[in-house]
Amino acid sequence: MDQSLYVATDANGVEHSATGKVVWTLPVAGASQETNLGHPIVLRQTRALLEVLDERIYLAESPKGVEIGSDGTVSVSTARLNAQTNWNAAAATMFALNCADHLLSQVGDVSLPDGTSLSKVTTDARKLLDGTASDSMEHLGRLARLSALRRLGHEKTEITALSLEELGDADRKDIDAFDDPVYATVITITDSVLAAIEALRHYVLPALYIDAEDAKENREQYAIEDRQTPIPAPSMISTPLGPIMLHAPHLLPYDPAWSGAREAARHARSAMRDRSGAEGEASELTWQAATLASIL
């Protein structure tokens, strides 16, 4: 097992822990500096890192002689971040797909309500990720959209109702089918794959998300300032995942790739627990930790 210790942070080096924010001193030009906050800070092995995956992951160094707990964490008073790992949106998407594929290899293939097999979904996703896709992958974009709508519906967000009004009957039925009691026995398996597809969307279309966020800020600024700032008109553009509406009044938010990776891994462990109990979950956790370590 990988004995290295890590810290997951956002792009600004802030760790969002259960006990509050931790602002880390980041390594500069290969030189690390000690972070001492006056209270215990937590370092994690990859098995514990799975629960807190974020935009960046750093290799950490702790004082000598610390004992790592059975949960894969160690609490220290000071630590250094030695280097940023290879973790990024592409790595997060690959990890999410690896988790989904490994789960399918353990439980067998599953079909979506429309009959599409999950193994085909992940195969197509890998083609798009590595740039070998030759056919339209619009179905992946549709799945990502339905997955996001379903997730947001569970979170009771206002934008969901607005987006749902635009759906056709077929899409509505698919979203309802995901939560049908008859489908409940395989829902965690499906959720793992859908989380990977959301991660793929965030990785494949980063410029579009930046463009959309800029447009949102532009509208907000225009609303509070008396100036002649032109507001971009909604426009439809073609993408590898199908047509995308930019500058629309209601933008559907998607979880970032690292969040998709975290959810794909979590759902896979849950599915293995449902299938094989605590032993199955533990086995999946060990596999995920080793896979994550190889990526980092």
N, C-alpha and C positions, 0 to 999 in steps of 0.2 A: 504493500500500500504506500502511496505517495505520502511522505512525511512533511512535505513543504507546507508552509502556512501562508494564507492569503488574506487580502482585504478587498472588498468590492465597494466601489464608490461611483458617484456620478461623474460627469465630465469635469467638474470643478474640484474633484478630490474630496467630496463630502460623502461620508458614509451615513446612510439613513438607517440607524439601528433601532431596535425596539425600545431602547432607553433614551433615544434622542439622537441628534445629529453629532457626528464626529468629524471635525475638520482636520484632515491629515496634511502633514507637510510632505509634499511630493518630491521625488528625486529629480534633480536637475543636472543635465549633462553627465549622467551616470553617478552623481554623488548623492548619497542619501543623508537625510537629517532626522534626528530623533523627534518623535512626537510624544509629548508628555502633557496630559490634560489634567493631571491631579486626581484622576479617578480611574478605575479599571477600564481597559479597552480589550476587545475580543478579537483574537486572530483565529482563522479557521482552516482546517484541512478541506479538501475538495468535497468530502461527503457533507460537511456542514455548510459549505459555500453554496451548495445547490439551492438552499432556501432563500438566499439573499442576492442572487445574481443581479448585477447592475451593469451600467454602461462600460465601466472599466474594472479590471481586476489587477491588483498589484501583488507581487511577491513580497512577503513581509519577513522581517528578522526580529526575533524576540530575544530577551536576555537568556543567557545560558542556563540550562538546568530546569526549565519549566516543564511541567507535566501536562500532556494533552489529555483532556477528559475523554470519557467513552463516547461522548457525542461529537467528537472531532473538533472541539474548541478549546482554547486556552485563554485565560484572563490574565492580562499583564498590566503593569503600571506604565511602561514605556515600550516603544517599538519603532522600527524603521521600515519604510517602504523602499526596497532596494531597486526594483525595476517594474515597469509596466509589462504585463504579459501580452500574449498574442490575441487576447480576447477583444473582439470588435463585433460589428453587426453581422459580418459574413460568418465569423466563427460561431456566433450565437445561433444563427440560422442553421448552420451545419449541425451543431449540437442538438438543436430541437428536432431536426429530421432524423438524426441518429437515434434519439430516444424513441421517436415514433416508430421507426423501422424495427428497432430491437424489440419493442413491445409487440408489434405484429408478428415477428418471428417466434415469439413465445406463445401467443394466444391464437394465431391464425388470422387469416384475412377477414375483414368485416366490410359490409356494404353500407353506403349511405342510403337515406330514404329513397333517393332517385335511382338506386341500383349501382351507382359508381363504387368500385372497390377502393378501399383506403390504400391498398398497395399501389394502385394506379396513380392515386393522388400524390403519394410520396415519390414515386418514380418520376412523374412529370415535374414535381417541384425540384428534384435534384437536377433535372435537365435544364431548368430555368436558372437554377443557382450556378451551375458550372458553364452556362452559355452554350449548351449543345441543343437547346430546343429549336426545332424546325417548324413546328406547327403552332397554331394559336393556343395560348394558355389562358384564355379568357375564363374558362371554368374555375381556375384557381383563384382568380380575382373575385368571382362570384362567391366562392366558398369563404374567402377571407371576409367579404362583406357580410354574409349571413352569420358567420361566426362572431364578428364584432357586434352585429345587431343583437344577437342572442345574449352575448356577454353583457352588453350595456342594458338590455332589458332586465336582466337579473339584478343589475346595479341600480335600476330605476332612474336612469339619467334622462333628462328632458329631451335630449336630441334623438333618443330612440323613437319616441312617438312620431316625431316629424319625419324621420327616415322611413319608418314602417308604413306611413301613408303613401309613400312612393312605390312600394313593392307590389308586384303582381301577385295573383292568386297562387301560382306555383311556388314562389319564394316564401310566401306566408305559410303555406302548407309544410315546406321543408323545415322552417324554423320551428313550427309547432311539433313536427315529427321528432325533432331532436329531444324534446322533453316529454314525449309520449311514454307512459308507463311500460308499454310493450317494448320500447327501445331502450329502457333503462339499464338492462343487463350489459349493454356494450357502450353506454354513453361515455364512460371514462376513457375507453379506448379511442373513441371518436374525438373526444375533447383533446387528447394528446396530439392527434394529427392536425386538428383544426388550429391549435395553438402554434404548431410549426408552420402552418400556412400563413397565419397572421405575421409571424416572424419573417417569413419570406417576403411578404408584401412590403414590410417596412424596409427590408434590405434592398429590394429591387427598385423601389421608387423613392429613394431618399430626397432627391431634388424636388420632387412633387410635394412632399411633405413640408420641406423648407419653404417652397413657394406658397403653399396654402397657409402656413403659419405667418409669413410676411404679410399676406393679404388680410388675414384676421387682425393683425396689429395695425395695419393701415386703416381698416374700417373703424377700429376702436379709437384711434387717434383722430380720425376725421370727425367722429361723433362729438368730441370734446373741444375741438379747435375750430375756429372760424377761419378757414383758409381754403384755397382752391386746389385741394389734392385730388387728382383723378382716382376714382375707385375702379379697379379692374373689373370688367364685365365677366360674368361666367362664361367659360369656354370649355368645349369638349376636345380632348386630345387622345390620341391612340398610344397605348402602352403595351408591354409584353403581357400584362394581365387584363387586357381589355380596355375599353374607353373609360377615361376618368374625367369627371367634371371638376375643373378648377374654379376657384373664386365663387363657389356656390354659397348661398346664404346659410346653409346648414351643412357643415363639414362633418363627416363621420370619423371620429377619432379611432385610431388603431393603436394597440399596445406596441411599444418598441420591440425590436428583435430580442433583446435580452430578457424582457418580460415574457415574451412568447416562449423562449427557451426554458425559463423557470417553470412556466405553466405546463409545457409539454412534458418536462421531467416529472413534475408533481403528479400529473394525471396518470403517467405511466406507472409510477410507484403505487398509486391508488388502485389502478386496474389490476396490478399483480397481487396486491393485498386481497382484493375481492376474489381473485381466482385461486390463489395459493396460500392465503393467510400471511402471517407475519414472516414466515420463512421466504415466501415469494417476494414480499416487499423488500426484505433485507438483501436478497440476492440482486434485485433490480437496483437498489441503492449502491451496492458495491460496484456493479457494472457502470452505472452513471458516473460515480466518483472517479473510476479509472479512466473512463472516456474523457471526462472533463480535464483531468490531469494531463492526458496526452495532447489535448488541444492547447492548453496553456503553455 
